[in-house]
């Protein structure tokens, strides 16, 4: 269960009211681009959430997921404390549309040399729609003149501001890592405060592993990330 305080709840309710306006804005933009490139991006469902670590994403259809665009209201809504400048909001929409394009249109051979979600195919699509050809969000970037020719030939080395969909993938990887059970029943563990204990029960949870540990006669439930293995200390 997630706990939100009242103020946060009110903010979320207020931001949710922007969904129809934002959806119209996105569909309108994608509709224009569709006409230009003979695609159907405006027909792809758009979902919204309150992600704190990702501005937007495009998900391809797979065995486990439906194709969709997803945007965080905490970034793209107008009613947040620090709303995105208009140009950056549009640039984010184009950034995700470029992801849609890279998997839904013919990419010329000369733009296939660099693999990856933000590889040369995606950069080529960015050049077509006028999106900033960088995977990382930086305020004001949408207003810059981009040298597409240069970025299409060179790799982007700047990895200092990982925010957009890239950051989300890093987070997912970390979350999956945290969910790997590192202990077995009967293991002796050391907790910085409670000292040595023995693992009696293991519960795998989303984002972590909870262990029931007996310390000196008392059982406590602790996430494995707070422990260090006795044998390593
Ligand atoms: Zn991206």
py3Dmol code that shows the C-alpha trace and the ligand (Angstrom):
import py3Dmol

protein = """\
ATOM      1  CA  UNK A   1       0.000   0.000   0.000  1.00  0.00           C
ATOM      2  CA  UNK A   2       1.277   3.435  -0.879  1.00  0.00           C
ATOM      3  CA  UNK A   3       0.638   6.349   1.416  1.00  0.00           C
ATOM      4  CA  UNK A   4      -0.029   9.814   0.034  1.00  0.00           C
ATOM      5  CA  UNK A   5      -0.733  12.802   2.201  1.00  0.00           C
ATOM      6  CA  UNK A   6      -3.816  14.923   1.603  1.00  0.00           C
ATOM      7  CA  UNK A   7      -2.069  17.686  -0.271  1.00  0.00           C
ATOM      8  CA  UNK A   8      -0.510  15.199  -2.611  1.00  0.00           C
ATOM      9  CA  UNK A   9      -3.889  13.592  -3.190  1.00  0.00           C
ATOM     10  CA  UNK A  10      -5.443  16.960  -4.082  1.00  0.00           C
ATOM     11  CA  UNK A  11      -2.601  17.691  -6.484  1.00  0.00           C
ATOM     12  CA  UNK A  12      -3.099  14.339  -8.190  1.00  0.00           C
ATOM     13  CA  UNK A  13      -6.839  14.916  -8.519  1.00  0.00           C
ATOM     14  CA  UNK A  14      -6.208  18.336 -10.009  1.00  0.00           C
ATOM     15  CA  UNK A  15      -3.611  17.065 -12.471  1.00  0.00           C
ATOM     16  CA  UNK A  16      -5.878  14.245 -13.576  1.00  0.00           C
ATOM     17  CA  UNK A  17      -8.353  16.827 -14.807  1.00  0.00           C
ATOM     18  CA  UNK A  18      -5.772  17.891 -17.384  1.00  0.00           C
ATOM     19  CA  UNK A  19      -5.776  14.472 -19.050  1.00  0.00           C
ATOM     20  CA  UNK A  20      -8.398  15.352 -21.718  1.00  0.00           C
ATOM     21  CA  UNK A  21      -6.542  18.542 -22.711  1.00  0.00           C
ATOM     22  CA  UNK A  22      -3.154  16.830 -22.786  1.00  0.00           C
ATOM     23  CA  UNK A  23      -4.525  13.864 -24.709  1.00  0.00           C
ATOM     24  CA  UNK A  24      -6.008  16.216 -27.309  1.00  0.00           C
ATOM     25  CA  UNK A  25      -2.701  18.086 -27.568  1.00  0.00           C
ATOM     26  CA  UNK A  26      -0.724  14.881 -28.087  1.00  0.00           C
ATOM     27  CA  UNK A  27      -3.201  13.307 -30.532  1.00  0.00           C
ATOM     28  CA  UNK A  28      -3.324  16.540 -32.485  1.00  0.00           C
ATOM     29  CA  UNK A  29       0.456  16.743 -32.775  1.00  0.00           C
ATOM     30  CA  UNK A  30       0.782  13.044 -33.625  1.00  0.00           C
ATOM     31  CA  UNK A  31      -2.029  13.381 -36.168  1.00  0.00           C
ATOM     32  CA  UNK A  32      -0.101  16.129 -37.956  1.00  0.00           C
ATOM     33  CA  UNK A  33       3.071  14.046 -37.955  1.00  0.00           C
ATOM     34  CA  UNK A  34       1.119  10.977 -39.128  1.00  0.00           C
ATOM     35  CA  UNK A  35      -0.081  12.902 -42.161  1.00  0.00           C
ATOM     36  CA  UNK A  36       3.459  13.913 -42.995  1.00  0.00           C
ATOM     37  CA  UNK A  37       4.963  10.438 -42.636  1.00  0.00           C
ATOM     38  CA  UNK A  38       1.949   8.234 -43.442  1.00  0.00           C
ATOM     39  CA  UNK A  39       1.899   6.654 -40.000  1.00  0.00           C
ATOM     40  CA  UNK A  40      -0.730   5.918 -37.343  1.00  0.00           C
ATOM     41  CA  UNK A  41       0.858   7.213 -34.153  1.00  0.00           C
ATOM     42  CA  UNK A  42      -2.256   9.156 -33.166  1.00  0.00           C
ATOM     43  CA  UNK A  43      -4.121   5.858 -32.891  1.00  0.00           C
ATOM     44  CA  UNK A  44      -1.698   4.445 -30.324  1.00  0.00           C
ATOM     45  CA  UNK A  45      -3.237   4.684 -26.818  1.00  0.00           C
ATOM     46  CA  UNK A  46      -1.794   7.312 -24.494  1.00  0.00           C
ATOM     47  CA  UNK A  47      -1.711   6.667 -20.756  1.00  0.00           C
ATOM     48  CA  UNK A  48      -0.771   8.966 -17.885  1.00  0.00           C
ATOM     49  CA  UNK A  49       0.732   8.375 -14.491  1.00  0.00           C
ATOM     50  CA  UNK A  50       2.554  10.084 -11.666  1.00  0.00           C
ATOM     51  CA  UNK A  51       6.042   8.763 -12.328  1.00  0.00           C
ATOM     52  CA  UNK A  52       8.696  10.721 -10.530  1.00  0.00           C
ATOM     53  CA  UNK A  53      11.647   9.330 -12.452  1.00  0.00           C
ATOM     54  CA  UNK A  54      10.448   9.315 -16.033  1.00  0.00           C
ATOM     55  CA  UNK A  55       8.852  11.992 -18.188  1.00  0.00           C
ATOM     56  CA  UNK A  56       7.555   9.765 -20.922  1.00  0.00           C
ATOM     57  CA  UNK A  57       7.939   6.498 -22.759  1.00  0.00           C
ATOM     58  CA  UNK A  58       6.859   4.552 -25.820  1.00  0.00           C
ATOM     59  CA  UNK A  59       6.258   0.842 -25.372  1.00  0.00           C
ATOM     60  CA  UNK A  60       6.128  -1.506 -28.346  1.00  0.00           C
ATOM     61  CA  UNK A  61       3.588  -4.262 -28.516  1.00  0.00           C
ATOM     62  CA  UNK A  62       4.951  -7.454 -26.995  1.00  0.00           C
ATOM     63  CA  UNK A  63       3.742 -10.666 -25.405  1.00  0.00           C
ATOM     64  CA  UNK A  64       3.244  -8.894 -22.067  1.00  0.00           C
ATOM     65  CA  UNK A  65       2.402  -5.352 -23.063  1.00  0.00           C
ATOM     66  CA  UNK A  66       0.096  -3.416 -25.337  1.00  0.00           C
ATOM     67  CA  UNK A  67       1.597  -0.714 -27.493  1.00  0.00           C
ATOM     68  CA  UNK A  68       1.211   2.669 -25.810  1.00  0.00           C
ATOM     69  CA  UNK A  69       2.679   6.027 -25.040  1.00  0.00           C
ATOM     70  CA  UNK A  70       2.950   6.977 -21.389  1.00  0.00           C
ATOM     71  CA  UNK A  71       3.568  10.367 -19.816  1.00  0.00           C
ATOM     72  CA  UNK A  72       4.005  11.520 -16.246  1.00  0.00           C
ATOM     73  CA  UNK A  73       1.582  14.234 -15.195  1.00  0.00           C
ATOM     74  CA  UNK A  74       4.118  15.340 -12.595  1.00  0.00           C
ATOM     75  CA  UNK A  75       6.208  16.651 -15.494  1.00  0.00           C
ATOM     76  CA  UNK A  76       3.904  17.424 -18.406  1.00  0.00           C
ATOM     77  CA  UNK A  77       0.845  18.856 -16.622  1.00  0.00           C
ATOM     78  CA  UNK A  78       0.402  22.628 -16.479  1.00  0.00           C
ATOM     79  CA  UNK A  79      -0.637  22.632 -12.825  1.00  0.00           C
ATOM     80  CA  UNK A  80       2.615  21.412 -11.265  1.00  0.00           C
ATOM     81  CA  UNK A  81       4.954  23.648  -9.306  1.00  0.00           C
ATOM     82  CA  UNK A  82       7.561  23.893 -12.053  1.00  0.00           C
ATOM     83  CA  UNK A  83       5.758  23.203 -15.308  1.00  0.00           C
ATOM     84  CA  UNK A  84       7.860  22.364 -18.364  1.00  0.00           C
ATOM     85  CA  UNK A  85       8.315  25.208 -20.832  1.00  0.00           C
ATOM     86  CA  UNK A  86       5.969  24.741 -23.795  1.00  0.00           C
ATOM     87  CA  UNK A  87       8.818  23.905 -26.181  1.00  0.00           C
ATOM     88  CA  UNK A  88      10.211  21.233 -23.896  1.00  0.00           C
ATOM     89  CA  UNK A  89       6.784  19.648 -23.491  1.00  0.00           C
ATOM     90  CA  UNK A  90       6.343  19.476 -27.269  1.00  0.00           C
ATOM     91  CA  UNK A  91       9.887  18.179 -27.617  1.00  0.00           C
ATOM     92  CA  UNK A  92       9.128  15.364 -25.172  1.00  0.00           C
ATOM     93  CA  UNK A  93       6.063  14.377 -27.215  1.00  0.00           C
ATOM     94  CA  UNK A  94       8.197  14.385 -30.377  1.00  0.00           C
ATOM     95  CA  UNK A  95      10.938  12.415 -28.604  1.00  0.00           C
ATOM     96  CA  UNK A  96       8.479   9.603 -27.896  1.00  0.00           C
ATOM     97  CA  UNK A  97       6.949   9.854 -31.355  1.00  0.00           C
ATOM     98  CA  UNK A  98      10.442   9.354 -32.803  1.00  0.00           C
ATOM     99  CA  UNK A  99      10.604   6.094 -30.824  1.00  0.00           C
ATOM    100  CA  UNK A 100       7.311   5.057 -32.371  1.00  0.00           C
ATOM    101  CA  UNK A 101       8.651   5.961 -35.830  1.00  0.00           C
ATOM    102  CA  UNK A 102      11.884   4.011 -35.512  1.00  0.00           C
ATOM    103  CA  UNK A 103       9.892   0.775 -35.179  1.00  0.00           C
ATOM    104  CA  UNK A 104       7.109   1.631 -37.591  1.00  0.00           C
ATOM    105  CA  UNK A 105       8.760   3.009 -40.690  1.00  0.00           C
ATOM    106  CA  UNK A 106      11.482   2.116 -43.123  1.00  0.00           C
ATOM    107  CA  UNK A 107      14.824   3.417 -41.898  1.00  0.00           C
ATOM    108  CA  UNK A 108      17.370   4.034 -44.683  1.00  0.00           C
ATOM    109  CA  UNK A 109      20.363   1.680 -44.530  1.00  0.00           C
ATOM    110  CA  UNK A 110      22.851   4.465 -43.790  1.00  0.00           C
ATOM    111  CA  UNK A 111      21.043   5.277 -40.527  1.00  0.00           C
ATOM    112  CA  UNK A 112      21.158   1.783 -39.107  1.00  0.00           C
ATOM    113  CA  UNK A 113      24.809   1.751 -38.048  1.00  0.00           C
ATOM    114  CA  UNK A 114      24.224   2.580 -34.397  1.00  0.00           C
ATOM    115  CA  UNK A 115      21.970   0.190 -32.486  1.00  0.00           C
ATOM    116  CA  UNK A 116      19.956   0.892 -29.374  1.00  0.00           C
ATOM    117  CA  UNK A 117      16.775   2.697 -28.425  1.00  0.00           C
ATOM    118  CA  UNK A 118      18.502   6.024 -28.877  1.00  0.00           C
ATOM    119  CA  UNK A 119      20.707   4.892 -31.743  1.00  0.00           C
ATOM    120  CA  UNK A 120      21.061   6.340 -35.223  1.00  0.00           C
ATOM    121  CA  UNK A 121      17.621   5.155 -36.409  1.00  0.00           C
ATOM    122  CA  UNK A 122      15.982   7.084 -33.599  1.00  0.00           C
ATOM    123  CA  UNK A 123      18.175  10.141 -34.235  1.00  0.00           C
ATOM    124  CA  UNK A 124      17.217  10.003 -37.886  1.00  0.00           C
ATOM    125  CA  UNK A 125      13.538  10.043 -36.829  1.00  0.00           C
ATOM    126  CA  UNK A 126      14.283  12.982 -34.499  1.00  0.00           C
ATOM    127  CA  UNK A 127      15.704  14.881 -37.452  1.00  0.00           C
ATOM    128  CA  UNK A 128      12.478  14.257 -39.381  1.00  0.00           C
ATOM    129  CA  UNK A 129      10.167  15.528 -36.620  1.00  0.00           C
ATOM    130  CA  UNK A 130      12.514  18.180 -35.222  1.00  0.00           C
ATOM    131  CA  UNK A 131      13.071  16.624 -31.791  1.00  0.00           C
ATOM    132  CA  UNK A 132      16.225  17.160 -29.761  1.00  0.00           C
ATOM    133  CA  UNK A 133      18.398  14.163 -30.703  1.00  0.00           C
ATOM    134  CA  UNK A 134      19.515  13.496 -27.150  1.00  0.00           C
ATOM    135  CA  UNK A 135      18.085  10.824 -24.873  1.00  0.00           C
ATOM    136  CA  UNK A 136      18.529  13.034 -21.834  1.00  0.00           C
ATOM    137  CA  UNK A 137      16.244  15.835 -20.894  1.00  0.00           C
ATOM    138  CA  UNK A 138      17.771  19.248 -20.418  1.00  0.00           C
ATOM    139  CA  UNK A 139      15.693  22.356 -19.892  1.00  0.00           C
ATOM    140  CA  UNK A 140      15.697  24.607 -22.920  1.00  0.00           C
ATOM    141  CA  UNK A 141      17.190  22.042 -25.260  1.00  0.00           C
ATOM    142  CA  UNK A 142      14.121  22.158 -27.478  1.00  0.00           C
ATOM    143  CA  UNK A 143      14.982  25.702 -28.459  1.00  0.00           C
ATOM    144  CA  UNK A 144      18.492  24.929 -29.660  1.00  0.00           C
ATOM    145  CA  UNK A 145      19.433  24.412 -33.262  1.00  0.00           C
ATOM    146  CA  UNK A 146      20.424  20.814 -33.635  1.00  0.00           C
ATOM    147  CA  UNK A 147      23.174  19.641 -35.902  1.00  0.00           C
ATOM    148  CA  UNK A 148      21.488  16.409 -36.950  1.00  0.00           C
ATOM    149  CA  UNK A 149      24.167  15.693 -39.480  1.00  0.00           C
ATOM    150  CA  UNK A 150      26.779  15.689 -36.742  1.00  0.00           C
ATOM    151  CA  UNK A 151      24.837  13.543 -34.267  1.00  0.00           C
ATOM    152  CA  UNK A 152      23.923  11.084 -36.968  1.00  0.00           C
ATOM    153  CA  UNK A 153      27.616  10.457 -37.512  1.00  0.00           C
ATOM    154  CA  UNK A 154      28.830  10.594 -33.918  1.00  0.00           C
ATOM    155  CA  UNK A 155      27.763   8.876 -30.781  1.00  0.00           C
ATOM    156  CA  UNK A 156      26.414  11.051 -28.017  1.00  0.00           C
ATOM    157  CA  UNK A 157      28.759  10.897 -25.056  1.00  0.00           C
ATOM    158  CA  UNK A 158      26.951  13.165 -22.637  1.00  0.00           C
ATOM    159  CA  UNK A 159      25.337  10.965 -20.032  1.00  0.00           C
ATOM    160  CA  UNK A 160      25.236  13.501 -17.256  1.00  0.00           C
ATOM    161  CA  UNK A 161      21.499  14.076 -17.016  1.00  0.00           C
ATOM    162  CA  UNK A 162      19.718  10.749 -17.287  1.00  0.00           C
ATOM    163  CA  UNK A 163      16.062  11.617 -16.908  1.00  0.00           C
ATOM    164  CA  UNK A 164      13.826  10.646 -19.814  1.00  0.00           C
ATOM    165  CA  UNK A 165      12.853   7.053 -20.507  1.00  0.00           C
ATOM    166  CA  UNK A 166      16.479   5.984 -20.066  1.00  0.00           C
ATOM    167  CA  UNK A 167      16.406   6.644 -16.348  1.00  0.00           C
ATOM    168  CA  UNK A 168      13.285   4.571 -16.020  1.00  0.00           C
ATOM    169  CA  UNK A 169      15.050   1.574 -17.492  1.00  0.00           C
ATOM    170  CA  UNK A 170      17.955   2.006 -15.095  1.00  0.00           C
ATOM    171  CA  UNK A 171      15.495   2.133 -12.219  1.00  0.00           C
ATOM    172  CA  UNK A 172      13.743  -0.989 -13.441  1.00  0.00           C
ATOM    173  CA  UNK A 173      17.065  -2.794 -13.619  1.00  0.00           C
ATOM    174  CA  UNK A 174      17.921  -1.745 -10.067  1.00  0.00           C
ATOM    175  CA  UNK A 175      14.461  -2.804  -8.842  1.00  0.00           C
ATOM    176  CA  UNK A 176      14.870  -6.224 -10.435  1.00  0.00           C
ATOM    177  CA  UNK A 177      18.281  -6.544  -8.816  1.00  0.00           C
ATOM    178  CA  UNK A 178      16.817  -5.667  -5.418  1.00  0.00           C
ATOM    179  CA  UNK A 179      14.231  -8.410  -5.867  1.00  0.00           C
ATOM    180  CA  UNK A 180      16.774 -11.210  -6.226  1.00  0.00           C
ATOM    181  CA  UNK A 181      16.782 -13.261  -3.032  1.00  0.00           C
ATOM    182  CA  UNK A 182      20.282 -13.245  -1.606  1.00  0.00           C
ATOM    183  CA  UNK A 183      19.688 -15.349   1.477  1.00  0.00           C
ATOM    184  CA  UNK A 184      18.325 -18.760   2.343  1.00  0.00           C
ATOM    185  CA  UNK A 185      16.534 -20.078   5.396  1.00  0.00           C
ATOM    186  CA  UNK A 186      18.882 -20.605   8.314  1.00  0.00           C
ATOM    187  CA  UNK A 187      21.468 -18.084   7.075  1.00  0.00           C
ATOM    188  CA  UNK A 188      23.169 -16.011   9.734  1.00  0.00           C
ATOM    189  CA  UNK A 189      23.028 -12.302   8.982  1.00  0.00           C
ATOM    190  CA  UNK A 190      24.281  -9.117  10.578  1.00  0.00           C
ATOM    191  CA  UNK A 191      22.207  -5.987  11.015  1.00  0.00           C
ATOM    192  CA  UNK A 192      23.976  -2.722  11.888  1.00  0.00           C
ATOM    193  CA  UNK A 193      21.629  -2.106  14.842  1.00  0.00           C
ATOM    194  CA  UNK A 194      20.253  -5.497  15.910  1.00  0.00           C
ATOM    195  CA  UNK A 195      23.428  -7.504  15.561  1.00  0.00           C
ATOM    196  CA  UNK A 196      23.457 -11.153  14.472  1.00  0.00           C
ATOM    197  CA  UNK A 197      20.305 -13.048  13.571  1.00  0.00           C
ATOM    198  CA  UNK A 198      19.026 -16.097  11.734  1.00  0.00           C
ATOM    199  CA  UNK A 199      16.720 -15.996   8.675  1.00  0.00           C
ATOM    200  CA  UNK A 200      13.428 -17.762   9.456  1.00  0.00           C
ATOM    201  CA  UNK A 201      11.215 -16.695   6.571  1.00  0.00           C
ATOM    202  CA  UNK A 202      11.693 -15.075   3.143  1.00  0.00           C
ATOM    203  CA  UNK A 203       9.079 -12.899   1.397  1.00  0.00           C
ATOM    204  CA  UNK A 204       9.762 -11.679  -2.120  1.00  0.00           C
ATOM    205  CA  UNK A 205       8.113  -8.312  -2.646  1.00  0.00           C
ATOM    206  CA  UNK A 206       7.934  -5.770  -5.415  1.00  0.00           C
ATOM    207  CA  UNK A 207      11.194  -3.846  -5.230  1.00  0.00           C
ATOM    208  CA  UNK A 208      12.809  -5.919  -2.491  1.00  0.00           C
ATOM    209  CA  UNK A 209      13.026  -9.024  -0.368  1.00  0.00           C
ATOM    210  CA  UNK A 210      11.707  -9.045   3.194  1.00  0.00           C
ATOM    211  CA  UNK A 211      13.319 -11.401   5.633  1.00  0.00           C
ATOM    212  CA  UNK A 212      11.968 -12.493   8.986  1.00  0.00           C
ATOM    213  CA  UNK A 213      15.008 -12.677  11.187  1.00  0.00           C
ATOM    214  CA  UNK A 214      15.319 -13.874  14.750  1.00  0.00           C
ATOM    215  CA  UNK A 215      17.631 -11.624  16.741  1.00  0.00           C
ATOM    216  CA  UNK A 216      18.229 -12.703  20.315  1.00  0.00           C
ATOM    217  CA  UNK A 217      14.750 -14.200  20.718  1.00  0.00           C
ATOM    218  CA  UNK A 218      12.919 -11.427  18.865  1.00  0.00           C
ATOM    219  CA  UNK A 219      11.755 -11.734  15.228  1.00  0.00           C
ATOM    220  CA  UNK A 220      12.005  -8.674  12.994  1.00  0.00           C
ATOM    221  CA  UNK A 221      11.006  -8.157   9.372  1.00  0.00           C
ATOM    222  CA  UNK A 222      13.781  -6.412   7.460  1.00  0.00           C
ATOM    223  CA  UNK A 223      14.537  -5.816   3.792  1.00  0.00           C
ATOM    224  CA  UNK A 224      17.659  -7.695   2.756  1.00  0.00           C
ATOM    225  CA  UNK A 225      19.327  -4.514   1.505  1.00  0.00           C
ATOM    226  CA  UNK A 226      19.873  -3.397   5.130  1.00  0.00           C
ATOM    227  CA  UNK A 227      21.902  -6.455   5.950  1.00  0.00           C
ATOM    228  CA  UNK A 228      25.444  -7.509   5.472  1.00  0.00           C
ATOM    229  CA  UNK A 229      26.377 -11.146   5.344  1.00  0.00           C
ATOM    230  CA  UNK A 230      28.255 -12.282   8.402  1.00  0.00           C
ATOM    231  CA  UNK A 231      30.794 -14.186   6.389  1.00  0.00           C
ATOM    232  CA  UNK A 232      31.804 -11.038   4.516  1.00  0.00           C
ATOM    233  CA  UNK A 233      32.369  -8.918   7.610  1.00  0.00           C
TER     234      UNK A 233
END
"""
ligand_1 = """\
1
ZN
Zn 13.875 8.025 -25.540
"""
view = py3Dmol.view(width=600, height=400)
view.addModel(protein, "pdb")
view.setStyle({"model": 0}, {"cartoon": {"style": "trace"}})
view.addModel(ligand_1, "xyz")
view.setStyle({"model": 1}, {"stick": {}})
view.zoomTo()
view.show()
